[in-house]
Amino acid sequence: MKRRKVREPWKRDLDLLTSRLISKYFDSLEVLGLLRRGVEFKKAIKQVGITASTAKKYIDTAIKIKGGQIVPKATDNLLRKMRIYENGKETWIQVRGLRNASVIGRYHSAVGRLIDRNEKNALEIFKKITITDDKGRRHRLETNRKKIFEIFDRKTEPEFFEIYSR
């Protein structure tokens, strides 16, 4: 039985992408991030080092043309593979949209404040927050300080911290 090739796999499951495609996809997300910070499209693609057609291919649903300029939409439904902590473990999940990604980003910022500055209440606001992944499963972010420190104690020190998986 022949396997059908999935069209636009970056819209369905990032695990289906080759390392080359995943690199292009995340470079395109980086372009989108620069657009959100006010960088012009041409400068953003040059800075990241990809072509306009590549960036548009992956982030087409998250951008629009306004006044002759390519600008980001207020929100998007793009797929992102991100690291979270739950049930005392580090886990990678795929989430859709800027809102979920932003919550996870704020969570990691709070975890950093807990680890680096020992801010005891840093994770308080995340106690009732759940994240729904692209498969519809709900994930509760780890907010137990002791478990967070245990997760970090088990880790080997990476060269630099990444939220997104490549």
C-alpha positions in Angstrom: 0.0 0.0 0.0 1.4 3.4 -1.0 1.6 6.1 1.6 0.1 9.4 0.4 2.3 12.4 0.8 0.8 14.9 3.2 0.3 18.3 1.5 1.7 21.2 3.6 2.7 18.9 6.6 3.7 22.0 8.6 0.0 22.7 9.0 -0.8 19.2 10.4 2.2 17.8 12.3 5.7 19.2 12.6 7.1 15.7 13.3 6.4 14.9 9.6 8.9 17.5 8.4 12.5 16.7 7.4 15.2 18.6 9.3 15.6 20.9 6.2 11.9 21.8 6.2 11.7 22.2 9.9 14.6 24.7 9.7 12.8 26.7 7.0 9.6 26.6 9.0 11.2 27.9 12.2 13.1 30.5 10.2 9.8 31.7 8.8 8.4 31.9 12.3 11.4 34.0 13.2 10.5 36.3 10.3 7.0 36.6 11.7 8.4 37.4 15.1 10.5 40.2 13.6 7.4 41.6 11.8 5.5 41.6 15.1 8.4 43.7 16.6 8.1 46.3 13.7 10.8 45.1 11.3 9.9 45.5 7.6 9.4 42.2 5.7 12.4 42.7 3.4 14.8 43.4 6.3 13.4 40.5 8.3 13.9 37.9 5.6 17.4 39.3 4.9 18.2 39.2 8.7 17.0 35.6 9.0 18.5 34.5 5.7 15.6 33.1 3.8 13.7 34.0 0.7 10.5 35.9 0.6 8.7 33.0 -1.1 9.9 30.6 1.6 8.7 32.8 4.4 5.3 33.5 2.7 4.9 29.7 2.0 5.0 28.9 5.7 3.4 32.0 7.3 0.9 33.0 4.6 -2.1 32.7 6.9 -0.4 34.9 9.6 0.4 37.9 7.3 -1.6 40.4 5.3 -0.8 43.3 3.0 -1.7 46.7 4.4 -0.8 49.9 2.5 1.5 48.0 0.2 3.4 46.5 3.2 3.4 42.9 4.5 2.4 43.1 8.1 1.5 40.4 10.7 -2.1 39.7 11.6 -3.0 40.3 15.3 -3.0 36.5 15.9 -2.3 33.3 14.0 -3.2 29.7 13.9 0.3 28.4 13.1 1.7 25.2 14.6 4.5 25.4 17.0 6.3 22.6 18.9 7.1 23.8 22.4 8.6 22.6 25.6 6.5 22.5 28.8 6.8 21.0 32.2 4.0 18.9 33.5 3.6 16.1 36.1 7.2 16.6 37.2 8.6 16.1 33.7 9.8 18.0 30.7 7.5 17.4 27.7 7.3 18.6 24.1 3.8 19.4 22.7 2.5 20.9 19.5 0.2 23.9 19.9 -1.7 26.1 17.5 -1.7 29.8 17.5 0.1 32.8 18.9 -2.1 32.8 22.1 -1.0 29.4 23.3 2.6 30.0 22.3 2.5 33.3 24.3 1.1 31.6 27.4 3.9 29.0 27.2 6.5 31.8 26.7 5.2 33.7 29.7 5.3 30.4 31.7 9.0 29.9 30.8 9.7 33.4 31.8 8.1 32.8 35.2 10.0 29.5 35.6 13.2 31.4 34.9 12.3 33.9 37.6 11.7 31.0 40.0 15.0 29.3 39.2 17.2 32.4 38.8 15.8 34.7 41.5 13.8 32.3 43.6 10.6 34.3 43.2 8.3 32.1 45.2 5.1 33.3 43.6 6.3 33.4 40.0 4.2 30.5 38.9 1.0 31.4 40.9 -0.9 32.7 37.9 -0.4 29.4 36.0 -2.0 27.2 38.6 -5.4 27.2 36.8 -4.2 27.5 33.2 -4.3 24.5 30.9 -2.9 24.4 27.4 -4.7 22.4 24.7 -2.3 20.8 22.1 -3.1 20.3 18.4 -4.6 16.9 19.1 -7.1 18.3 21.6 -5.3 17.0 24.7 -5.2 19.3 27.7 -2.0 19.9 29.6 -1.7 21.4 33.0 1.6 23.4 33.4 3.7 22.3 36.4 3.6 24.9 39.1 5.0 22.9 42.1 8.3 24.7 43.0 9.9 21.5 44.3 9.1 19.6 41.1 10.4 22.4 38.9 13.7 22.4 40.8 13.8 18.6 40.5 13.3 18.9 36.7 16.2 21.4 36.4 18.4 19.3 38.7 18.0 16.3 36.3 18.8 18.3 33.2 22.3 18.5 31.7 23.2 22.1 31.0 22.4 23.0 27.4 24.5 25.5 25.5 21.5 27.8 25.3 17.8 27.4 26.3 15.2 26.7 23.6 11.5 26.8 24.0 10.8 25.6 20.4 11.9 22.2 19.2 13.9 21.9 15.9 
